Amino acid sequence: MTLARRALGVSRIGHTGTLDPMATGVLPLVIGRATRLAQFLTASDKTYEATVAFGRTTDTLDASGKVVTTCDRRPTRDQLALAVETFRGIFDQTPPVFSAKNIDGARSYDLARRGKLTPEARPKAVSVNVKRLEVLSFDGDSARLEMQVTAGFYVRSLAHDLGAALECGAVLAALRRTQSGEFGLDRAVPLADVLQSPRESLAERLIPFRGLLPELPSVTLRSATQLERLKNGVEIAPSDLVVPFPFPQSPSEAETTADAPPEAAPRIIIRLLGPDGDLVGLSKPSKNLGHLHGWVVLG
């Protein structure tokens, strides 16, 4: 982060989801006012390619850790396929002790390294969702997997749990994030280019606000007047929009569509676009039907 901040010449920069030290791939960075959107970008699904090596376990659950157990047994292709099947869908997963999980104000990996991670303070299991999990290749000693998972998923834990299910142990040997939300490898800038390229050329690679969070529903403000009202905390009325937001009229619609009435407001985030089509903020439905309350305003 510090290197990227210096290379780009900016004071405010953030990321949208940490990568393990051994991992490579996509890590979207948010700059300046866009840092206010980091929490929403972090919540996006992630896609990974991972190599899982069988026959040992480590304290960090990856190949860089201290070996805890070894095993001569190896799974067959059929056994692997059956085990993988159990890790699709929604289930509870326990994060690794060597992780960035916050425990009583401290990082789990700091507590683990100092020997202060008591059984009571270990990371608690959380619900995760594996939307897709496929075996790309298998050579008897290791398997290459591809997966699409929800935010907060630990591939190291998957490798460890897969090894436990196969009764031979396993560690994560390699990891590459190929997609983070709408950002893939095709849009990524290699770190070497970030550090060595002129700032002018890097500026051309920045994704404008209008290209962020495209999966959310959008509305457009009529003019700069409505934009100023938004900045001053005034609710946005239907007449302030080029096209009013289409709230469903019946409870059944609210339950089956992404657009819900005001009583379900916490589940709706709506992009606010300025007259020029650029993203100027995020909103939620207010208690007044058809009105929107500015939630995040990009100044």
C-alpha positions, 0 to 999 in steps of 0.5 A, a space after each residue: 500500500 505504501 509503495 502504491 501510494 508513493 507511485 500514484 502520488 496520493 495520500 488516501 488509498 485503500 484496498 478491497 480485500 487482503 491477499 495472503 502473503 503467498 497469493 498473487 492476482 487481483 487486488 483492487 485499490 481505491 484512491 481518494 474519494 473512492 476509499 468511501 466505497 471500499 466496504 461495498 467493493 470488499 463485499 463482492 464475490 471472489 474467484 480463485 485458482 488454488 493448488 492443494 497439496 496432500 499428505 501434510 498439515 501445517 500451523 498456517 494451513 499453507 505450504 510456508 508453515 511449520 509441519 504439524 502432521 504428515 501422512 503417506 495416504 493419498 486420495 483417489 480421483 473419485 474420493 477427491 470428487 466426493 469430498 469436494 462436493 461437500 464443500 459447495 454451497 453454504 456452510 460454517 468455516 473456521 478462519 485460520 489462526 494465522 489470519 487478519 481476523 480481529 480478536 478483541 482489538 488485535 490481529 489473530 496472527 499477532 496473537 498466534 505468533 506471540 503464543 497468546 491465542 487461547 482456545 477461547 479467543 480463537 477465530 469463531 466459525 462463520 457462514 460462507 458460501 461456495 457458489 462454484 468449486 471445480 477440480 481443474 486437475 489432479 495428479 495424485 499428490 496435489 489438486 488444482 481447484 477453481 472456486 467462486 466464493 463470498 467475501 470472508 472465505 479462507 482458501 487455506 481453511 478449505 485446503 485444511 478441511 479438505 485434507 481432513 475430510 480425505 483423512 490425509 491432511 492437506 495444505 494450500 500450496 499456491 493461490 491466485 485471485 482471478 476475479 474480485 467483484 467486477 474486476 478481473 485479471 484482464 483489467 489488472 495492472 502488474 505491481 511492477 508497472 505501478 511502481 515504474 510507470 509514469 503517473 500520467 500513464 497510470 492515471 489512464 488505467 484508473 476506473 472512473 466512478 461511473 464504472 464502480 458497483 455496476 450490479 447495483 440499481 441506479 438513478 440519475 439526478 436531474 441537475 446540479 441543483 439536486 446534487 447540491 441538495 444531496 450534499 446538504 443532506 436533503 432527501 431526494 424526491 421522485 421529481 428530483 430524478 430523471 426516472 423515479 426509482 421503481 419501488 414494488 407495490 406488493 409484499 410478494 414483489 418485495 420478497 422476490 425482487 432485488 427492489 424492495 419497499 422502504 420497510 426493507 431498506 437495509 437490503 437496498 443500495 441504490 447508485 446515485 448518478 449526477 447529470 453527467 452520468 458519473 457516480 456521486 453517491 449511494 442511497 437507501 430508500 427513506 421512510 417516505 415512499 419513493 424518496 431516497 436518503 443519501 447514504 454515502 456522498 462522494 463530496 
